[in-house]
Amino acid sequence: MIPLYKPYMPEILDLQDIIHSGALAYGNYTKQFEEKLREYFGTPYLMVTTSFHLAISVALTAMDIKHGDEVIASPMACLASTQPYLSNGCRIRWADVDPNTGTLDPVSVEKQISANTKAIIHNHFCGYPGYIDEINEIGDRHGIPVIDDGIECFGSEYHGMKIGNCGTGVTIFSLTAVRFCNCIDGGIVIFKDKGLYEKSLLIRDCGIDRSIFRDEMGEISPDCDISLVGFSATMSNVNGYIGLKQMEKISELIESHRDQAEKWRTIYDFQSTMIPIYRENCKPNYWVYGLLTNDKIGTIKNFRNMGYYASGVHIRNDIYSAFGKHEVELPGVEEFYKRFVALPCGWWME
């Protein structure tokens, strides 16, 4: 069975040396990894964290989004994209999605805005970029920051720009095992605002300013005040090294996914029973290849019988009681969830 996901792991010849070096915490390799990512995304205000969850927590803390504040999000997302807002004390207001793409519907987003809305969480579903201009315009008009949720869209592009430098607020990415790029675990936070970035550097490291944390004897200095609530969220040198090696191949890997997507497209672009997800001016990374079908279960079974592990990938999160009761009707979510099927579309299929 050809799997839907397969973690890529390059040769990591120096790993034994790093493990036994005594330099395991945030260090030289992690800093090099961050610099490679800054070059890749074309932005200076980027940091890595130990996990995607902590990337969200660092971003929310920097933006002063507190317990009880509301955020607007899509229920058509990975639970790893939505649960962290609950654990940070946020209240989620679900918005509907475009039934043809699974990404946030701008009209629905605007309807969900209230006086307590502190952020719009814009999930780019399964690597397919959403309505970025429209969502950003709504956020700008209402003075509400947009957090681009790129959990599955590392390398995806919108109007020729990579997700990560075409937003107006904050972008977050996951670096877990089945994502691009795979550090076994980790997260990325990209800021547009230099002040938020510098604040987040402290938040990521328990509020500590390392330049003044220790005195001339190497002891913790009482003159270094800790004024921010922070997290132990600095990525280890081991994960940073793995990420650095991944970046040597990342463009090649993403292009191999796009080449495979083109093969799927030539099969399914000219029939009506299984419709490929498509939007103008978007260049997905094809983490998976998305189809819409009127027989979801039958389609999944047929592909699995042919040796391809097809799947619906995500379940709509608004069914979970942890998020509370929500009375808003979401016809786009209903239709998309009933029809979406993902096919394997990776480098391992060559």
Protein Blocks (a to p, Z undefined) as FASTA:
>chain_A
ZZfbdcdddddfklmmmmmnopabgcfklmmmmmmmmmmnopabbcddfbfklmmmmmmm
mnopaehiacdddfbbcfklmmmmmmnopacddddddfklopacfklmmmmpcfklcbdc
dddeehiacdfklmmmmmmmnopacdddfklmghiaeehiaehiacfkbccddfbfklcc
dehiacddddfblklmmmmmmmmnnopafklmpcfkopacfklccfbdcddfbccfklmm
mmmmmmmmmmmmmmmmmmmmmmmmmmmmmcckbccdddehiacehlaacdddfblmlmmm
mmmmnopacdehiacfklpmklopafbdcfklmmmmmmgccdddbfklZZ
